[in-house]
Amino acid sequence: MMLMLVIVIDLVGGLFYTTITGSIALAFWFLMGGVLERNGYSRWYYLGLRVVAALFLVPGAYLAASRINDTTSRWHGLLFTATPAIWTVCVILSAIWVLGMAAVALKYGLEAWGLHRRNRKSIPCEQEKQELFDCICKELKIPAGRIRLRQNYEVITAEFMGVLRPQVLLPVRDFSREELRTVLLHELVHYQQKDIYLKYLVMLVVVIHYYNPMAWLLSRAVNRWIEYACDERACRMVGGAAAYFRNIMSVAESTRQKEPHFTACLVEHKHELVERVEHMNKVNKRKKKSVVAAILFSCIVAASSSITVLAASDGLARQYVKLVERTLVEEELEVIEEKHDYVEYTDDGPDSGIAVEMGDIEQCSRSTSIIGWTVPASTVKMTDTFYVKKGQSINVNFYQNSQMDKKFKVGIISPAGGRNYVWANGSINYGFSVNTSGYYRVFVQNDNSAAIEIEGSFTVR
């Protein structure tokens, strides 16, 4: 149960921070990317989308926020603290997320299975096509046999697919030599750019962040810019944009298919092809820009978006802390009410004959820790030291899993070694006031003749 609490809070927190980070980065890149494209840095726009896709998967903001929470007092150590209300909401959100993710993954899985069944019907190409394919592979310095060339009666446009066994798949039809060279160059450039890896990466983003419209926008943007980047490189090898798109246009006269996820296609539909022609015309009208200028501009965009992400992360953290403080009000009132039912004692340590053991804890946040101890008879079990400031309190919320009729001591050990404790029977919810800053411990002492099992948490507030 304790491990599940940690996993659920980390899962929801990591997802929330990561989806916010990726969304802000993508929105910023859309805004600034237009400037990049207008100034002739379209290639850098495409590379930036790769970075944005990675930000949807790497929980950098979440790890940074956790580190700040654990090492500073910026959010009072309350970030990712699990109150009962927050725990309930996180469990519900986690269940919904898993079900939705499974549905999207199933959709992609069925699409992959359909492609697999279709590709089993593929046949070898004619000798002339294979020879031209091998010649182009040699020209592009692709090892012989690395990529297979096949054709299929169910394929309506040329496709590149596969990671472990990459292949170019052609429709069964006649091509002129110029058309075939253009088609094969286009698909092999996809291989050189590693576009299929980016498509798989974006599919993973969509599966994980299916609830976020920005993830779907990223998928569409990547599919579009993969083709733009491929066109720019392939045009130079064919002899210019006019010849390149003339050959593609003649091949794609009747092409229309759904947005591909597992393949890099020559063209999806005529409207998309028109957009690519317009993009290439814009590229050709601009002068070649300095790489240094492109790097500087990209760094400015990255720095600006990072500052925005940091500001948003801090704002989200503050809202979470407010939520924790609100949901803790009822619990704190219970602690205050129950405090009058206990008598707080002090001593300098356990009596002789009482064994001392260290107990493990599971840290949920800087402020809240979970324990699950078996305390043997005539034994005191205590935590490692943790820092508490003057004016804070250490609130314990423990209960017994067995031997409910057995009384036990629960308390804190001060930096000077003195102990403050109360007697508990069955369960306890109590707050110890801290009058001196320093390193404290929490302990449970079992003076009975049989072992007891204690579970619960303690929180520094």
Secondary structure as the mmCIF struct_conf table of DSSP 4:
data_model
#
loop_
_struct_conf.conf_type_id
_struct_conf.id
_struct_conf.beg_label_comp_id
_struct_conf.beg_label_asym_id
_struct_conf.beg_label_seq_id
_struct_conf.end_label_comp_id
_struct_conf.end_label_asym_id
_struct_conf.end_label_seq_id
HELX_RH_AL_P HELX_RH_AL_P1 MET A 2 ARG A 38
TURN_TY1_P TURN_TY1_P1 ASN A 39 GLY A 40
HELX_RH_AL_P HELX_RH_AL_P2 SER A 42 LEU A 55
TURN_TY1_P TURN_TY1_P2 PHE A 56 LEU A 57
HELX_RH_AL_P HELX_RH_AL_P3 GLY A 60 THR A 71
BEND BEND1 THR A 72 SER A 73
TURN_TY1_P TURN_TY1_P3 ARG A 74 GLY A 77
TURN_TY1_P TURN_TY1_P4 LEU A 79 PHE A 80
HELX_RH_AL_P HELX_RH_AL_P4 PRO A 84 ASN A 119
TURN_TY1_P TURN_TY1_P5 ARG A 120 LYS A 121
STRN STRN1 ILE A 123 PRO A 124
HELX_LH_PP_P HELX_LH_PP_P1 CYS A 125 GLU A 126
HELX_RH_AL_P HELX_RH_AL_P5 GLN A 127 GLU A 139
TURN_TY1_P TURN_TY1_P6 LEU A 140 LYS A 141
HELX_LH_PP_P HELX_LH_PP_P2 ILE A 142 PRO A 143
TURN_TY1_P TURN_TY1_P7 ALA A 144 GLY A 145
BEND BEND2 ARG A 146 ILE A 147
STRN STRN2 ARG A 148 ASN A 152
TURN_TY1_P TURN_TY1_P8 TYR A 153 GLU A 154
BEND BEND3 THR A 157 THR A 157
STRN STRN3 GLU A 159 MET A 161
BEND BEND4 VAL A 163 ARG A 165
STRN STRN4 GLN A 167 PRO A 171
BEND BEND5 VAL A 172 ARG A 173
HELX_RH_AL_P HELX_RH_AL_P6 ARG A 177 GLN A 193
TURN_TY1_P TURN_TY1_P9 LYS A 194 LYS A 194
HELX_RH_AL_P HELX_RH_AL_P7 ASP A 195 ILE A 208
TURN_TY1_P TURN_TY1_P10 HIS A 209 TYR A 211
HELX_RH_AL_P HELX_RH_AL_P8 PRO A 213 VAL A 238
TURN_TY1_P TURN_TY1_P11 GLY A 239 GLY A 239
BEND BEND6 GLY A 240 GLY A 240
HELX_RH_AL_P HELX_RH_AL_P9 ALA A 241 VAL A 251
TURN_TY1_P TURN_TY1_P12 ALA A 252 SER A 254
HELX_LH_PP_P HELX_LH_PP_P3 LYS A 258 PRO A 260
BEND BEND7 HIS A 261 PHE A 262
STRN STRN5 THR A 263 CYS A 265
BEND BEND8 LEU A 266 LEU A 266
BEND BEND9 GLU A 268 GLU A 268
HELX_RH_AL_P HELX_RH_AL_P10 LYS A 270 LYS A 285
BEND BEND10 ARG A 286 ARG A 286
HELX_LH_PP_P HELX_LH_PP_P4 LYS A 287 SER A 290
HELX_RH_AL_P HELX_RH_AL_P11 VAL A 291 THR A 327
TURN_TY1_P TURN_TY1_P13 LEU A 328 LEU A 328
HELX_RH_AL_P HELX_RH_AL_P12 VAL A 329 LYS A 339
TURN_TY1_P TURN_TY1_P14 HIS A 340 ASP A 341
STRN STRN6 TYR A 345 ASP A 347
BEND BEND11 ASP A 348 GLY A 349
HELX_LH_PP_P HELX_LH_PP_P5 PRO A 350 ASP A 351
TURN_TY1_P TURN_TY1_P15 SER A 352 GLY A 353
STRN STRN7 ALA A 355 MET A 358
STRN STRN8 GLU A 362 GLN A 363
BEND BEND12 CYS A 364 SER A 367
STRN STRN9 THR A 368 VAL A 375
TURN_TY1_P TURN_TY1_P16 ALA A 377 SER A 378
STRN STRN10 THR A 379 MET A 382
HELX_LH_PP_P HELX_LH_PP_P6 THR A 383 THR A 385
STRN STRN11 PHE A 386 VAL A 388
TURN_TY1_P TURN_TY1_P17 LYS A 390 GLY A 391
STRN STRN12 SER A 393 GLN A 400
BEND BEND13 ASN A 401 SER A 402
TURN_TY1_P TURN_TY1_P18 MET A 404 ASP A 405
STRN STRN13 LYS A 407 ILE A 413
TURN_TY1_P TURN_TY1_P19 PRO A 415 ALA A 416
BEND BEND14 GLY A 417 GLY A 417
STRN STRN14 ARG A 419 ASN A 425
BEND BEND15 GLY A 426 GLY A 426
STRN STRN15 SER A 427 SER A 433
BEND BEND16 THR A 436 THR A 436
STRN STRN16 GLY A 438 ASN A 446
BEND BEND17 ASN A 448 ALA A 450
STRN STRN17 ILE A 452 VAL A 460
#
